[in-house]
Amino acid sequence: MMADQFPWLTAIVLLPLVASFIIPVLPDKNGKRVRWYALGVGIADFVLMCYAFWKHYDASSATFQLAEKYAWIPQLGLNWAVSVDGISVPLVLLAGLVTTLSILAAWQVDVKPRLFYFLMLVLYSAQIGVFVAQDLLLLFIMWEIELVPVYLLVSIWGGPKRRYAATKFILYTAAASIFILVAALAMALYGGGNLTFDMVELAIKDYPIALELLLYAGLLIAFGLKLAVFPLHTWLPDAHGEASAPVSMILAGVLLKMGGYGLIRVNMEMLSDAHVYFAPILVILGVVNIIYGALASFAQTNMKRRLAYSSVSHMGFVLLGIASYTDLGVSGAMLQMISHGLIASVLFFLAGVTYDRTHTMAMNEMGGVGQAMPKVFALFTVGAMASLALPGMSGFASELSVFVGVTTSDIYTSTFRTVTVFLAAVGVILTPIYLLSMLRQVFYYTGATCDIAPSCDINDISLRNEGHEEAVCFGTSCVLPIHAKFNDASPREIFIAASFLVLIIGIGFYPKLATQVYDVKTVAVNADIRQSYTQIAEGNPQIYAQEFLSPVIAKSELEPVLGIVK
């Protein structure tokens, strides 16, 4: 009985946040104790969530579980309301795993380590808060809290253009977040009655279709920007290009998934009628993301920017799955978020490992690294193969599910489905081309490593007197190219990469490891969407055959919204 009464989710959310405030007073001189402390907190929280879900979460139920609700600010209708279901559980676990391993990946941070690990733990807490919030205003608050640590982590520990990238990130995401607040207020105030932001109560309200469409459009901007949907994606390559590897791991592995989660949780579940009208638009945006992201990757000479545009491309499959109207398609969208979270995290981590040795992200300045660092080369190759959807990897299972889901959809016309699948397949073909070319440039170059290694000016007088003007940079020391040595992956780095790759391969061979957690819920969500489509199609049988991008709305349904606007 005590186990059922214990506030598991509140403890999971608040543990990293409360623990972060101990860091400023923790006795430490060189940052070693702080990093061990932060890692311990991350592991403890991850173990706590694994135990709570293992013991108290029932995957066979589509209802919200482990629910907790406490009055916070009653005058505003704001409650501390948290719960989980099949959509949130896998993403909470993903956030816990990626953030904990990111803390371990940041083991060598020696610039303001207290502040760095403090921000990482605050970010940890905010991410979990977004995925478990059952109150729409609480979700907005957690969404906003998450922005501050990311901004500081990029602007302080990033690359040469870090302030530009961090400022662009905070301006884009903060501006888009306003739509979440406006939508939450509109949904809470509509219809009168008690002011509440509880998602279950808001979902059962009967909104006019015109209002639903406005709410859906605003939330699509907010969540679409986070998901890096074209043309709202431009912050992502800049942020990835300047962020340190641990921060990039969280950006790609968790923060992008917050956008997909929002689209499923709020847009699909709470605004199902509007989703019927927007579904074809999501399909088109998904195809654009897939093609554009793949083509843009070719133009990148910076390794992390190439991987960033690859993320833009892969998020297109999430949009396709969400809009497929099939159980398999929606399940594939969820699996794609989980799979990409693991794959992108390991690729950005290994990109950081490579940078630690070469001190450059310019692929045309690398080459021959595979011979000098065979372990890094092997791990990077496996990660790239997973990203290009090699059979036996999680990426293959997720993208195949989306493809089959869209192909077998009985809602869209055959022409629409054919064109969609063909264009998406083109993106799949482009993916191995830009990833394999990246591997070739970085690892397979046949020339001597010292000839193409990154260089820096030599300040040592003795070396300068010998007529040498350039040297290879390794950490804080510069050596002549002939003396340069590339250290292979350390046991810590191998452990981090292997933790991701084991899950990637495990899900690839047995996708049920992931799908069994959320399948019941995604089936229920898709059933509600199909029911909304059936009701709307009764009055407009040709909704997707003609003029589906500009639905006709009855004047009687427009009047309540027009009155609010006036």
Buried (B, 14 or more C-beta within 10 A) or exposed (E): EEEEEBBBBBBBBBBBBEBBEEBEEEEBEEBEBBBEBBBEBBBBBBEBBBEBBEEBBEBEEBEBBBBBEEEBEEEEBBBBBBBBBBBBBBBBBBBBBBBBBBBBBBBEBEEBBBBBBBBBBBBBBBBBBBBBBBBBBBBBBBBBBBBBBBBBBBBBBBBEEBBBBBBBBBEBBBEBBBBBBBBBBBBBEBEEEEEBBBBBBBBEEEBBBBBBBBBBBBBBBBBBBBBBBBEBBBBBBBBBBBBBBBBBBBBBBBBBBBBBBBBBBBBBBBBBBBBBBBBBBBBBBBBBBBBBBBBBBEEBEBBBBBBBBBBBBBBBBBBBBBBBBBBBBBBBBBBBBBBBBBBBBBBBBBBBBBBBBBBBBEBEBBBBBBBBBEBBBBBBBBBBBBBBBBEEBBBBBBBBBBBBBBBBBEBBEEEBBEBBBEBBEBBBEBBBEBBBBBBEBBBBBEEEBBEBBBBEEBEBEEBEEEEBEBBBBBEEEBBBBEEBEBEBBEEEBBEBBEBBBEBBBEBBEEBEBBBEBBBBBBBBBBEBBBEBBEEBBEEBEEBBEEEBEEBEBEEEBBEEBEEBEE
